[in-house]
Structure formats: C-alpha cells, structure tokens
C-alpha cells in the first residue's frame, strides 16, 4: 500500500519540478523523458493501490499516462526545452 502512495508522490514531484523549474533549463528530450517517467510512476502507484488490477488495466494506464502527462504539462506550463524562454525577449510562436 505504501509503495503505491510513494510512487504517486514521486511522480507528482517529478512532474511539478519539470513543469515549474526544469522545463526551460533541460533539453526538450530530457524534459519529455522525465515527464513520461512521472506519468508512468503515478499510474503504477495508482494501480498498486487497487485490490485486483488486470493486465489490460496496467497496459492502458501506463501507456495513456505516459502520453498524457507530457501533453498536460505542455498545456499548463508552456513550451518544453531550452528554446522555451528566449533571452532576447522576442516572442517565438508555437
């Protein structure tokens, strides 16, 4: 039981740290990789808290959260990667 909660909290901590602090400091690929890992950690933690999760539930949850967390962070916090905050002050379109 505690493993699931620990995974959920770790995944949330990774997603928030990437979204708030590391999003513009890391390369885009590293940011995406960390966000995928955080989504999978949250999904695995949630499934560990359930009594009986089937293999299909594991597969669908891990795959869908692996895709949705990077997308959600991109929507909420903005562009990923070092080009997200140009130093010249010039606005870079998406």
C-alpha positions as a Markdown table, in Angstrom:
| # | Residue | x | y | z |
|---|---|---|---|---|
| 1 | Unk | 0.0 | 0.0 | 0.0 |
| 2 | Unk | 2.7 | 2.5 | 0.9 |
| 3 | Unk | 4.6 | 1.7 | -2.3 |
| 4 | Unk | 1.7 | 3.0 | -4.3 |
| 5 | Unk | 1.4 | 6.2 | -2.4 |
| 6 | Unk | 5.2 | 6.7 | -2.6 |
| 7 | Unk | 5.2 | 6.2 | -6.4 |
| 8 | Unk | 2.3 | 8.7 | -6.8 |
| 9 | Unk | 4.1 | 11.3 | -4.7 |
| 10 | Unk | 7.4 | 10.8 | -6.5 |
| 11 | Unk | 5.7 | 11.1 | -9.9 |
| 12 | Unk | 4.0 | 14.3 | -8.9 |
| 13 | Unk | 7.2 | 15.7 | -7.5 |
| 14 | Unk | 9.0 | 15.0 | -10.8 |
| 15 | Unk | 6.2 | 16.4 | -12.9 |
| 16 | Unk | 5.9 | 19.6 | -10.9 |
| 17 | Unk | 9.7 | 20.1 | -10.8 |
| 18 | Unk | 10.0 | 19.7 | -14.5 |
| 19 | Unk | 6.9 | 21.9 | -15.2 |
| 20 | Unk | 7.9 | 24.7 | -12.9 |
| 21 | Unk | 11.7 | 24.8 | -12.7 |
| 22 | Unk | 13.4 | 22.5 | -15.2 |
| 23 | Unk | 11.2 | 23.0 | -18.2 |
| 24 | Unk | 13.3 | 25.7 | -19.7 |
| 25 | Unk | 16.7 | 24.5 | -18.4 |
| 26 | Unk | 16.7 | 21.0 | -19.7 |
| 27 | Unk | 16.8 | 19.9 | -23.4 |
| 28 | Unk | 13.3 | 19.0 | -24.8 |
| 29 | Unk | 14.0 | 15.3 | -24.9 |
| 30 | Unk | 15.1 | 15.2 | -21.3 |
| 31 | Unk | 12.0 | 17.1 | -20.2 |
| 32 | Unk | 9.8 | 14.8 | -22.2 |
| 33 | Unk | 11.6 | 11.7 | -20.8 |
| 34 | Unk | 11.2 | 12.8 | -17.2 |
| 35 | Unk | 7.5 | 13.6 | -17.8 |
| 36 | Unk | 6.8 | 10.2 | -19.3 |
| 37 | Unk | 8.6 | 8.6 | -16.3 |
| 38 | Unk | 6.5 | 10.7 | -13.9 |
| 39 | Unk | 3.2 | 9.7 | -15.6 |
| 40 | Unk | 4.1 | 6.0 | -15.5 |
| 41 | Unk | 5.0 | 6.3 | -11.8 |
| 42 | Unk | 1.7 | 8.0 | -11.0 |
| 43 | Unk | -0.2 | 5.3 | -12.9 |
| 44 | Unk | 1.7 | 2.4 | -11.4 |
| 45 | Unk | 1.2 | 3.9 | -7.9 |
| 46 | Unk | -2.5 | 4.1 | -8.5 |
| 47 | Unk | -2.7 | 0.6 | -9.8 |
| 48 | Unk | -0.7 | -0.7 | -6.8 |
| 49 | Unk | -3.3 | 0.8 | -4.5 |
| 50 | Unk | -6.1 | -1.3 | -6.2 |
| 51 | Unk | -7.0 | -4.8 | -5.0 |
| 52 | Unk | -7.1 | -6.5 | -8.3 |
| 53 | Unk | -5.9 | -4.7 | -11.4 |
| 54 | Unk | -5.8 | -6.7 | -14.7 |
| 55 | Unk | -3.0 | -6.8 | -17.2 |
| 56 | Unk | -5.1 | -4.7 | -19.6 |
| 57 | Unk | -5.6 | -2.1 | -16.9 |
| 58 | Unk | -1.9 | -1.9 | -16.3 |
| 59 | Unk | -1.1 | -1.6 | -20.0 |
| 60 | Unk | -3.7 | 1.0 | -20.7 |
| 61 | Unk | -3.0 | 3.1 | -17.6 |
| 62 | Unk | 0.8 | 3.2 | -18.1 |
| 63 | Unk | 0.6 | 3.9 | -21.8 |
| 64 | Unk | -2.1 | 6.6 | -21.5 |
| 65 | Unk | -0.4 | 8.4 | -18.6 |
| 66 | Unk | 2.9 | 8.2 | -20.3 |
| 67 | Unk | 1.4 | 10.2 | -23.2 |
| 68 | Unk | -1.0 | 12.4 | -21.3 |
| 69 | Unk | 1.3 | 13.8 | -18.6 |
| 70 | Unk | 3.8 | 15.5 | -21.0 |
| 71 | Unk | 0.9 | 16.9 | -23.0 |
| 72 | Unk | -0.8 | 18.2 | -19.9 |
| 73 | Unk | 2.4 | 19.9 | -18.6 |
| 74 | Unk | 2.9 | 21.4 | -22.0 |
| 75 | Unk | -0.6 | 22.9 | -21.9 |
| 76 | Unk | -0.4 | 24.2 | -18.4 |
| 77 | Unk | 3.2 | 25.5 | -18.2 |
| 78 | Unk | 4.2 | 26.1 | -21.8 |
| 79 | Unk | 6.9 | 25.0 | -24.2 |
| 80 | Unk | 9.5 | 22.5 | -23.2 |
| 81 | Unk | 13.2 | 22.8 | -23.9 |
| 82 | Unk | 15.8 | 25.4 | -23.8 |
| 83 | Unk | 14.1 | 27.4 | -26.6 |
| 84 | Unk | 11.0 | 27.9 | -24.4 |
| 85 | Unk | 12.3 | 31.2 | -22.9 |
| 86 | Unk | 14.2 | 33.2 | -25.4 |
| 87 | Unk | 16.7 | 35.7 | -23.8 |
| 88 | Unk | 16.2 | 38.4 | -26.4 |
| 89 | Unk | 12.6 | 39.0 | -25.2 |
| 90 | Unk | 11.4 | 38.1 | -28.7 |
| 91 | Unk | 8.2 | 36.1 | -28.8 |
| 92 | Unk | 8.7 | 32.8 | -30.5 |
| 93 | Unk | 5.4 | 31.4 | -32.0 |
| 94 | Unk | 4.4 | 27.8 | -31.3 |
